[in-house]
Amino acid sequence: MATATAPANGQSSRALLPWLNLMATEPFYILHIAAFSSYFAARASASPDVSHRLLQREIQAILAFSVLAVVKMVKEETWEAFIADTFLYAKGFLFALALVINHNVAICYLVSFLVIFVLTQQPPYDGAGDASQMTPLQLETVLTEGNYFKILAD
């Protein structure tokens, strides 16, 4: 029984290796996760009178973020576009929540997101990107015959 789980563990570690390599070489995701997780420290530093109001705004932000994420999940074609959109929405909601805590904290988040935007870029999408070069005669033939599937199969 232990031998049956050994290949599965070996396959999962091989599947995990490209993700670890991507995380090490592309700081985009790590910097965003660090910025989002720093909210917990900012939340802990909020005064008690702001804390009750902040809890209500956090619930509203989580609900609105969930609705937007579900809508985008249905509409987007790639996971990379979905992740980019959810990061954008999360940045907006985090900025709005930071405004409730203190405007100085919100400005710090705004500056940090601008620095992340300037210094990093989202890693390019590696999937479905085949393109074939065609001559004008081949293009005319494809357009007149309507044989799109033959081109895609080649």
ABEGO torsion letter per residue (X at the ends): XAAAAAAAAAAAAAAAAAAAAAAAABAAAAAAAAAAAAAAAAAAABBAAAAAAAAAAAAAAAAAAAAAAAAAAAABABAAAAAAAAAAAAAAAAAAAAAAABAAAAAAAAAAAAAAAAABBBBBBABGABBBBBBAAAAAAAAAAGBAAAAAAX
